[in-house]
Amino acid sequence: MKITKKLFSAAVGALLLAGTVSAIAADKTVVVGYQTDALPSSLAIANGDFEKATGTKIDFRKFNSGADVIAAIAGGDVQVGYVGSSPFAAAASRGLDVKAFYLASISGTDEALVVRNGSGINGLGDLKGKKLAAAPVSTDHYQLLALIKNQGLTEKDVHIFAIPQPEIVAAYNRGDIDGGFVWDPALTELKKGGKVLVTSKDVAEKGAPTFSAWIATGTFAKEHPEFLKAFSSVVDKETKSFINDKAAWSKDSENAKQLAKLLGGTPADQAAGLQNLNLVPVTAQASDIWLGGGENSGIAKILKETSAFLKEQKKISDVLPSYASFVTPTAVSSLK
């Protein structure tokens, strides 16, 4: 087939136009919200690998909770963020256009209910009449409420305080509360004066599973799929490094030192926190089990189940018929 000069020029022009739609302009900055959780991928924030892989200037902003990340996304200040399933479910139920593109972790021992020494809590049967706290609209708050319900109790039986993690640590150390459902660095701090009563994994096995994920606004995911693929490849690289080379993430490692500098605490704290993670291999993420199953995907199901519970607790007003539109396997489908 003969291609005329005019047709060739038109074709090139179309390709260039397509490139401007998917590429991020050199003078633009992508804002990414992260939290203080010990994650292998946080190393790429510290060493610049995310920017190198995406070829994009990234403004990384640290938030105290997923609810804060969601608020920033809703306000248009953040395009990509790391959140837990509870604030994600609440935001989706209220119509915020966001999509989970990488499953960071599922219920593990990285979040837990820690009870203070001298609180009189030796088991789940001792929770009645006690004062417990969790960050508002967090996965911990959701699981704490689910745990209370599982024990046949209500918020009239147990005093639940929804306060930020720094306030939880302060109240715990003063003896104002008996325990807190938290993640690091608060988890490490609370353990110093108490003991773990139950973990997120324990509560998941009682019927309230959770996850944490990297999400992007629907518009950003549609316009910049290559950015999300490159971003996911970096998360996957660091995750595989942690799984396959434990020595590189030990308390004396350079990786642990960089995480401590970025996230707080000591290298030993970060190394210990990483051991509590429940990670999902990227091949499983791309399957129907997690990101690829549409309405029947694991993430969509958990979002719907979480939303139903939040509505029952009068934390949200509506539950959507389906949460499939808030999940996409595109960014991880090409990773192995």
Summary of the structure (lengths in Angstrom):
residues: 336
radius of gyration: 21.3
end to end distance: 38.5
largest distance: 85.6
contacts: 1158
relative contact order: 0.17
helix: 47%
strand: 18%
